[in-house]
Amino acid sequence: MLKDLLISSRSYRSFDESVKIPYETLCDWIDHTRYCPSSINLQMLKFCIVTEEAVCDALLSCTRWAGKLKDIHLPPKGNAPVAYIVICSDDAVIANAESFQKDVGIVAQTVMLAAAESGFGGCMIGSFSKDKIAALLSLSDHLTPQLVLALGKPNEEVRITEADADGSVTYYRENGIHYVQKRPLEDLIIQERKR
């Protein structure tokens, strides 16, 4: 069921580095995105796969993780992602990539669901140095990193909980478990006005 897949597809920030993701598997996850909706059907996103350990380490240093958890360094030492997919906009297709951010979200979620279905997981990272990653990956000038997907075999527990009574949805860690608060359904639905 889709809802079960969504529940299992959390933002993981700790991975078993001994479990690698085959390059062909990463390509297959990207292949899923070819069937996603695309603004004006431009399909202006490109994907850079990173699996080489040294490049993964260098890419990790260009990212910032879980900004709300000030006293914790993530991922923990020895628990880094084993692969990355960097989603890039292609200015050769259209110059105004900022107008197409919804496409980035659609394909990112699709890759993450494909990863979860395959027994893997990851974290979407929006806090990173575009210039450093572009240089590290020797990207052409017309390619701009828009989102980084860190991927691997999760080795942490992430639990979904209800939002606090005050409406807080801040994630937190307690006893090694990562808790993610979610608003109740009734807070999401806008009631139709009666005429």
C-alpha positions as CSV (number, residue, x, y, z in Angstrom):
1,M,0.0,0.0,0.0
2,L,1.2,3.5,-0.8
3,K,0.5,4.8,2.7
4,D,2.8,2.0,4.2
5,L,5.5,3.0,1.8
6,L,5.2,6.7,2.7
7,I,5.4,5.8,6.4
8,S,8.5,3.8,5.9
9,S,10.1,6.5,3.7
10,R,11.5,8.8,6.5
11,S,14.4,11.2,6.6
12,Y,17.2,8.9,7.7
13,R,20.5,10.4,8.9
14,S,22.4,7.3,9.9
15,F,23.4,4.4,7.6
16,D,25.1,1.0,7.5
17,E,28.2,1.8,5.4
18,S,28.8,-1.9,4.8
19,V,25.7,-2.1,2.6
20,K,26.3,-0.5,-0.8
21,I,23.7,0.4,-3.4
22,P,24.4,-0.9,-6.9
23,Y,24.8,1.7,-9.5
24,E,22.2,0.0,-11.6
25,T,19.7,0.2,-8.7
26,L,20.3,4.0,-8.5
27,C,19.7,4.3,-12.3
28,D,16.5,2.3,-11.9
29,W,15.2,4.7,-9.2
30,I,16.0,7.7,-11.5
31,D,14.2,5.8,-14.3
32,H,11.0,6.0,-12.2
33,T,11.2,9.8,-12.5
34,R,10.7,9.7,-16.3
35,Y,7.1,8.9,-15.6
36,C,6.5,11.8,-13.2
37,P,4.6,15.0,-14.1
38,S,6.8,17.7,-15.4
39,S,6.0,21.4,-15.8
40,I,5.1,22.1,-19.4
41,N,6.6,18.6,-19.9
42,L,10.0,20.1,-20.2
43,Q,11.7,17.4,-18.1
44,M,14.5,19.9,-17.3
45,L,16.0,18.0,-14.4
46,K,19.2,15.9,-14.7
47,F,20.7,13.6,-12.1
48,C,24.3,13.0,-11.0
49,I,24.9,9.7,-9.2
50,V,27.8,9.5,-6.7
51,T,29.0,6.2,-5.3
52,E,32.7,6.5,-5.1
53,E,33.6,6.6,-1.4
54,A,36.1,9.5,-1.6
55,V,33.6,11.6,-3.6
56,C,30.8,10.7,-1.2
57,D,33.0,11.9,1.7
58,A,33.8,15.1,-0.1
59,L,30.2,15.7,-1.0
60,L,29.1,15.1,2.7
61,S,31.4,17.9,3.7
62,C,29.4,20.3,1.4
63,T,26.1,19.6,3.2
64,R,24.5,20.5,6.5
65,W,22.2,18.1,8.2
66,A,19.2,18.5,10.7
67,G,19.7,22.1,11.5
68,K,17.2,22.0,14.4
69,L,19.4,19.5,16.3
70,K,22.2,21.8,17.4
71,D,23.9,19.5,19.8
72,I,24.2,16.4,17.5
73,H,26.5,15.9,14.6
74,L,24.8,14.0,11.8
75,P,25.3,11.6,10.3
76,P,27.3,10.0,13.1
77,K,30.9,9.1,12.4
78,G,31.1,5.8,10.5
79,N,27.4,6.0,9.5
80,A,27.5,8.1,6.4
81,P,25.5,7.7,3.2
82,V,27.0,5.3,0.6
83,A,25.5,7.1,-2.4
84,Y,24.1,10.4,-3.4
85,I,21.8,11.6,-6.2
86,V,22.2,15.3,-6.9
87,I,19.2,16.7,-8.7
88,C,20.2,19.4,-11.1
89,S,18.3,21.9,-13.2
90,D,19.5,22.2,-16.8
91,D,19.7,25.8,-18.0
92,A,20.1,24.4,-21.6
93,V,16.5,23.3,-21.4
94,I,15.1,26.4,-19.7
95,A,17.0,29.3,-18.1
96,N,14.5,30.1,-15.3
97,A,14.8,26.9,-13.2
98,E,13.5,28.6,-10.0
99,S,10.0,28.5,-11.5
100,F,10.2,24.7,-11.6
101,Q,11.0,23.8,-8.0
102,K,7.8,21.7,-7.7
103,D,9.3,19.4,-10.3
104,V,12.4,18.9,-8.0
105,G,10.1,17.9,-5.1
106,I,8.1,15.5,-7.3
107,V,11.1,13.6,-8.6
108,A,12.8,13.6,-5.2
109,Q,9.8,12.0,-3.5
110,T,9.6,9.5,-6.3
111,V,13.3,8.5,-5.8
112,M,12.8,8.2,-2.1
113,L,9.7,6.0,-2.4
114,A,11.6,3.8,-4.9
115,A,14.5,3.6,-2.4
116,A,12.1,2.6,0.4
117,E,10.4,0.0,-1.7
118,S,13.9,-1.5,-2.3
119,G,14.7,-1.6,1.4
120,F,16.9,1.5,1.4
121,G,16.3,5.1,2.6
122,G,17.8,8.5,2.7
123,C,17.5,12.1,3.4
124,M,16.6,15.1,1.1
125,I,19.2,17.8,1.8
126,G,18.5,21.3,0.8
127,S,21.2,22.9,2.9
128,F,24.4,22.6,0.8
129,S,26.9,24.7,-1.1
130,K,25.8,24.7,-4.8
131,D,29.2,26.0,-5.9
132,K,31.2,23.5,-4.0
133,I,29.1,20.6,-5.2
134,A,29.2,21.8,-8.8
135,A,33.0,22.0,-8.7
136,L,33.4,18.7,-6.9
137,L,31.3,16.9,-9.5
138,S,32.7,18.9,-12.4
139,L,29.2,19.8,-13.5
140,S,28.8,21.8,-16.8
141,D,28.0,25.5,-16.4
142,H,24.4,24.9,-17.5
143,L,23.8,22.4,-14.6
144,T,22.9,23.8,-11.2
145,P,22.4,21.5,-8.1
146,Q,18.9,22.0,-6.7
147,L,18.6,19.1,-4.1
148,V,20.9,16.4,-2.7
149,L,19.5,13.0,-1.9
150,A,21.7,11.1,0.5
151,L,21.1,7.4,0.3
152,G,21.9,4.1,2.1
153,K,20.7,1.3,4.3
154,P,19.2,3.1,7.3
155,N,20.5,1.9,10.7
156,E,18.4,4.2,12.9
157,E,14.8,4.1,14.2
158,V,12.5,6.9,13.1
159,R,9.1,7.1,14.7
160,I,6.1,9.3,13.6
161,T,4.2,10.9,16.5
162,E,1.3,13.3,16.8
163,A,2.0,17.0,17.0
164,D,2.3,18.5,20.5
165,A,-0.9,20.0,22.0
166,D,0.6,23.5,21.3
167,G,0.9,22.5,17.6
168,S,4.6,22.1,17.6
169,V,6.0,19.8,14.8
170,T,9.7,20.1,15.7
171,Y,11.5,16.8,15.2
172,Y,13.8,15.6,18.0
173,R,15.9,12.7,19.2
174,E,15.5,10.9,22.5
175,N,17.4,7.7,23.6
176,G,18.7,7.2,20.1
177,I,15.3,7.4,18.4
178,H,14.4,10.1,16.0
179,Y,10.9,11.4,16.4
180,V,8.9,13.2,13.7
181,Q,5.8,15.0,14.7
182,K,2.9,15.1,12.3
183,R,-0.2,17.4,12.4
184,P,-3.6,15.6,12.7
185,L,-5.7,15.2,9.5
186,E,-8.4,17.5,10.8
187,D,-5.8,20.3,11.0
188,L,-5.0,19.8,7.3
189,I,-8.4,19.9,5.7
190,I,-10.0,23.3,5.0
191,Q,-13.7,22.9,5.5
192,E,-15.8,24.0,2.5
193,R,-17.8,27.1,3.2
194,K,-21.6,26.6,3.2
195,R,-23.6,28.9,1.0
